[in-house]
Amino acid sequence: MRRRLLVVAVATAVTLLVGCAAHDPSASPAPAGSAAQPRPISDLDVLEDPRSYEGPSTAVLPDAAIVPVVDEPAQSLPTTALSHDLGGVSEVTVDDTSRVVAMDLAGSLAATVWGLGFGDSLVGRDVSTVFPGVEDLPVVTTGGHTVSSEAVIALRPTLVITDGSIGPRDVVEQLRDVGIPVVFVENEASFAGAQQLARDVAAVFGAPAAGEALAVRIGDEVDRARADIAAVTPVSDADRLRMVFLYLRGTAGVYYLFGEESGADEIIRALGGVDVAGELGWDGMRPLTDEAMVAANPDLILVMSGGIESVGGVDGLLASKPAIAITTAGAHRRFVDMADGQILSFGPRSAEVLEALARAVYAPTAS
């Protein structure tokens, strides 16, 4: 419960404080690639000393497409779904999944629906849902991930699935007043959470077998990615990269450091790095201060691509935040960025995101 509340708090704070979209709703998702898997990072020319590398790098998914685990999942409807409402757990009867809106802060829910094989049922998307196949879906969130109830109702959905990370939450619950079944699922920002989300969303669709298949696939792929990354990371803890994740929105003056149980900690540890926020006992997210940055003194800083762009790039950030400039990461300009809708989007692409980040960290010059 504590972990779920922290994750929701992180999502809610970002929603309230950003004041502008974290992503451009008009931007088209990256085109689908060939579906060919990139070479394992252990086969690339990795850095001999990751701490000595200078300059920023960008993590890019070689193929942004999500491959469904099943083409035509078997369903059993109607089904009774458990919804984690503000007032407690309630039962929601789901008898029609032909028109679905799945929305959350990170775009993980729609990605999970797609990964289960129910992509054709999606009729709307949040601004974080950016992968091939959804580019023409109407956007139902505005500004800082605020849900437009009118936009949702206009799509005539037979089901809404969300996790409470976008809202206002009471507005989303009130969609039930016009006869739309709304199911709130728990969504933990972790690799294990992505597996459980696959099972929970599949249960809402009355397709538990597809959910288990996707959960197993996510787990197997993440395990392989972890093992591959472990083969190129320093053996000694003293030689591992000290990392932090910064959430930046220069246009709104928002600078946050993500700590334990925010999802960033999972990514950092899976990359073989030292989670400095965890080392210092920071939970959730906290406003970035000069003192916190100096205390952290990271070797590498993870950021969202849109975030670093919003502060004028690496040069703009270092000029506006001298405390970052004097850290080891700042001195080496060691930033790794990744698309906003991908870097913390735990779901069917968890392993691909992790592998892309690892290439940017340990083999930034590899072609």
Secondary structure as GFF3:
##gff-version 3
##sequence-region A 1 367
A	DSSP	alpha_helix	2	18	.	.	.	ID=ss1
A	DSSP	three_ten_helix	41	43	.	.	.	ID=ss2
A	DSSP	three_ten_helix	50	52	.	.	.	ID=ss3
A	DSSP	beta_strand	57	59	.	.	.	ID=ss4
A	DSSP	beta_strand	79	85	.	.	.	ID=ss5
A	DSSP	beta_strand	88	94	.	.	.	ID=ss6
A	DSSP	beta_strand	100	103	.	.	.	ID=ss7
A	DSSP	alpha_helix	108	116	.	.	.	ID=ss8
A	DSSP	three_ten_helix	119	121	.	.	.	ID=ss9
A	DSSP	beta_strand	122	124	.	.	.	ID=ss10
A	DSSP	beta_strand	141	142	.	.	.	ID=ss11
A	DSSP	beta_strand	146	147	.	.	.	ID=ss12
A	DSSP	alpha_helix	149	154	.	.	.	ID=ss13
A	DSSP	beta_strand	159	162	.	.	.	ID=ss14
A	DSSP	alpha_helix	169	173	.	.	.	ID=ss15
A	DSSP	three_ten_helix	174	178	.	.	.	ID=ss16
A	DSSP	beta_strand	182	184	.	.	.	ID=ss17
A	DSSP	alpha_helix	191	204	.	.	.	ID=ss18
A	DSSP	alpha_helix	208	230	.	.	.	ID=ss19
A	DSSP	three_ten_helix	237	239	.	.	.	ID=ss20
A	DSSP	beta_strand	242	249	.	.	.	ID=ss21
A	DSSP	three_ten_helix	250	252	.	.	.	ID=ss22
A	DSSP	beta_strand	254	258	.	.	.	ID=ss23
A	DSSP	alpha_helix	264	270	.	.	.	ID=ss24
A	DSSP	beta_strand	274	275	.	.	.	ID=ss25
A	DSSP	alpha_helix	276	279	.	.	.	ID=ss26
A	DSSP	beta_strand	285	287	.	.	.	ID=ss27
A	DSSP	alpha_helix	290	296	.	.	.	ID=ss28
A	DSSP	beta_strand	300	304	.	.	.	ID=ss29
A	DSSP	alpha_helix	305	310	.	.	.	ID=ss30
A	DSSP	alpha_helix	313	320	.	.	.	ID=ss31
A	DSSP	alpha_helix	322	325	.	.	.	ID=ss32
A	DSSP	alpha_helix	328	331	.	.	.	ID=ss33
A	DSSP	beta_strand	335	338	.	.	.	ID=ss34
A	DSSP	alpha_helix	350	362	.	.	.	ID=ss35
###
